């Protein structure tokens, strides 16, 4: 029997560069309150959101992804031709096929990189980072590009009091490549399928075929969420997942510099920090206040903001943890590039 050859990659993987694209439209709470019979004070108390970013018609999934990716590639100190794989985490590329990753890889100028989309909702970026790290270490890719991107405004019902003020748009990207030291810890991931419908697309696409799709009209399939059970699950179950990620990486909470949870809700972020007993010195991402909940894009956008504002510095140890529809989740410890 003939032996199959294998390849090996770098001894370790790390995030080498982070990029972001924030849509140009800033939507304050005052623009959404009338449709849901609410107030700025109520929205801020419930979620911590002061405003969100919504894309213009020209700011497509592809445009935002390419913008974020180009910054990440430049900051990583490489060129697009060195990217061997493009992974796009999104639930709002509204074509079942082809994957938007292929068009992004081509526009960036990669040399026929492998490219595919993954659908893990808000946990998608952390899933992608884990896949990319495994590729680099196994030799399947020298460098991999991970993009989290959403246009959630396309599938948000502007009259749904439980969700209209939450969701937003944007893109974040990370280049994962070889490293002499471990820069991405073991992933802790999973799903709680028993509760898969707590966050879901309400209508079936087949029910709206041939019907005009106007955001907010109730015709376009949109997201619905059972807020209270999601809050309880995320606040406490995800704190345990975060601790498991620290344990697997051999990192104690006192060694942690930065905490970057999915930007779902400010109260969830605070509850997780309390449950994990994070020390005062740990800097916590709170991008949701200005950006809103961007699902798969939220973690790279939040980390990018922390880097830009000096809250996260190169070499810092950060815990990433994401959770969302499915209920899918993933967490890992990384070194800030």
N, C-alpha and C positions, 0 to 999 in steps of 0.2 A: 504494500500500500504506500502510495506517495505521501510524503510529509508536506503539510501546508506551512509555508513560511509565515512568520508573524513580524510585526514591526513594534518598536518601542519609541516613545516620544520623550519629551522633556521630563526631568525628575520631578518637577513641580510646576504648577500653574498659578497665575496671578492676574488680577485685573490691571491692565497697563494704562488704560485711559478711559475717561468718562466724558460723554457728550450729552447735550440736551437741546430740545427744540420746544419752546413755549409758544403757543399760538398768539396771534396779535390781539385778539379780542379779549378784553378784561370785562367780565360780567359781574358787577357788584350785586349784593343781595337785593338791593332795591329793584333790580330788573326782573327778579323772579318771584317776589313775594305776592304780588297781586293775583297771579294765576292760581296760587295755592292757598290764598287767604291766610297769609302768615306775616311775619315781621323779621326785620334784620336781627333783632334781639333774640327771637325764638330760634332762628337758624344758628346763630353763633353759640347759644347755650346748648343746643342739641348736637352740634357737629364741630364747632370751632371754625367754621368756614366764614370768611369775610367776603371773598370773591372767588371766582373760578375763571379758567381760561377756556374759551370755546373757539374752535377753528372756523376760519372763513371757508367758503366753498373752494377756494384755491388751495387751502392748506390741507392737502390730502394725506392719507396714511403714508403714501410713498414720499411725498415732499417732506413731511415732518421727519420720517425715518432717515432719509438721506441727510437732512440737515444735522440731526443728532449724531449720525454715524460719522460724518466727515470731521466733526469736532473730536470725537473719540479717537478716530484714527490718527489725526494730527497730534493729539496729546499723547498717544501711545508711541509716537516717534517712528511710525512705519508708513508704508504706502499701501493703497488699496490692493495692489497686486499680491501682497503678502497675506491677504485674507483668504483662507481656504474653505471657510464655511460661514454662512450667514443664517442666523436663527432669529426669527421674528415672533415674538409673543404678542398676540392680539386676539380680541374677540370681535373687532369691529372692521376688519377687512371683509366686506359684505359679499364677496364672491367665494363660493365654495372652492372653486379652482379657477385658475392656477394660484399657487401660493404667491403672495405679494413679495416674499423674500427673493424670488428669482428676479423680479424686475428691479428691486433695490440693489441686488448684487451687480446686475448689469450696469445700472446707472452710476454706481460708485466706481466702476472700472476694475472690478476683480477679474481674475483670469478663470472664468468658468467655475467659480466657487460653488460647492454644494450649498443649496439654499432650501429652507423649508420653514413653514409656520408651525407654531404650537399653540394649542388652545387650552390654557390652564387658568384663564381669567386673571384675577389679581395676583395669583402666585406665579404667573408665567415667566416673569423675568428671572426669578430665583431658580426656577426649573431650567431655564436656558443657561444660566451661569454654571450650574452643575453639569449639564450636558457638555458645554464648551470646555470646562476644566478636564473632564474625562477624555475628550477628544485630544486635547493638547498632551496629556500625559500618556495616552495610548499610542500616539503617533498618527492618528487619523487627521489631525490638522496642526499646522504650525501655529497659526493664529485663527481665532474664531471671533466673529462679531455677533454680539447679542443685543437685540433691540426690543424694547418694550414700547408699544405704541397703541394709542386708542383715539377714536373719535366717538366718545360715548354720547356726545350731544346728538348724534344721529339716531340713537335708540333710546333716548330719554323722553318720557312723557312729561311735558312741561306742566301738566295739570295734576300730576301724581304728588300729593303732599309728602309722601314718604321718601321720594327719590329725586324730585325735580331740582332740588338745591344742591345735591351731592356730586353728581357726576360731571366730568370735565374731559378735556382733550390735551394731548401732548405726546412727546416721544423722548425717550432716554436710551442711550446706547453705551455699551462697554466693549472694549477689546480685551479678550482673554488670550494670554500668550505664555510662553515659557518663562520660568523663574528658577533661580538657584535655590530659593528657599520657599517653603509653603506659603502661598498667598491666598489660597481659597481652601477653607476647611471642609471636612466631610459634610455632605448635605443630610439634613433630617427632613424627610418629606413624606407625604401620604395624603389620604383623603378620608372624609367621613360621608360616604355615599348615602347613608341612611337619611342624611339631611340635605341631599343634593338639590332640593327644590326651594331652599330658603332664599336663594338668590337665583333668579332665572329670567329667561326671555319668556314673556307671557304668551304671545301669540306664535303660532306655527307659521313659518314662511309660506307654506302652501295655502294658508287661509287668506293671504293678501295678494296672491298672484293676479296681476292685471289691474290692481287698485293703485291710485296715486299715493305715493309715500311722502307724507308731509310730517316732519318732526313735530311732535306735540299734539297731533291731530287724533291720536288713538288708532290711526290706520297703520302706521309704521310699527312693526314689532318692537316692543320696548321692554326695558328691564323692570322687574318688580323685586321687592326685597321685604322679608319679614324682619323688621328692624330689631325688635327686642331679643328674639332667640339668637340672631347673629351677633348682637352685642355681647350677650352672655358667653357664647361659645368662643368668640375671638378674644375676649378680655382675659379669660382664665385658661382655656385649653391651649391657646397659642403661647402663653407665658411658659407653660411646661415644654412646649416644642423649642422655644428659645433657649431654655436651660439645657435641653438635650443637645442642641447645636453647640453651645459653649462647652459642655462636657466632652463631646466627641472631638472637639478641636483642642482640648486640653487647656481651655482658657477659663479663668475664674471671673466673676463679675467685677472684681477689683482691678483686673487686668484690662477691662474693656474701656475704650475711649469714646466710642460713638455707637449709638443705637439708631438704626434706620428701619423702622417697621413700615409696612404698607400704610399709606396715608388714607385710611378709610374713615376715620372719625377721631377727633382730638380726645374724646372721652375714652375711647378704646386704647389709644396710645398711652394715656395717663394710667389707666387701669393695668395695662401690661407692665409698665415700668414699676408700679407699686408691687404687683404680684411677684416680679422677679427680684425685688429689693435692689434695684440699681442704685449704686452710690451717687452722691451729688455731683461728682466730677464727670460722670458720663453725660455727654452732650446728645440730645435727643432731636431727631428730625421732626419738624413741624411745618412742613411745606404745604400741608393741606389748607392752612389758613388763607393762603394767597392763590393756590393752584386748584383746589378741589381734589376730588378722588379720581385719579386717572388710571385706575386698574393696573394693568401690566406695566404702565409707564411710571407708576408712582415712586418706586424705590430708586431707579436711576435719576429721576428728576430731583428727588429729595436729597440724595447724596451729592449730586452736582451742585445744588444750592449751598449745601454745607461747605463744600470745597471752595466755592466762589466767595462765600462770606467768612472764610477762615475758621469755621467751627469744626471742620474735619481737615486734618493735615496729612500730608504724605507720610506713610509709615504707621499711621494710627490703626488700631485694631477695632473693627466695626462688626456688629452683629446685624445681619439682614434677615428679616422675617416677613413673609408674605402669606396672605390667606384670602380666600374668596369663594366664588361660586364653585360648587362641586360636592361637598366643600373641600377644596384642594388647598394644600399648604406646603411651604418649603422654607427652610432656613439654613443659613451657613454663616460662618465667621470669615471675614475677608480682611486683607490689608488694604487700606486706602491708597490708591495710586498717587 
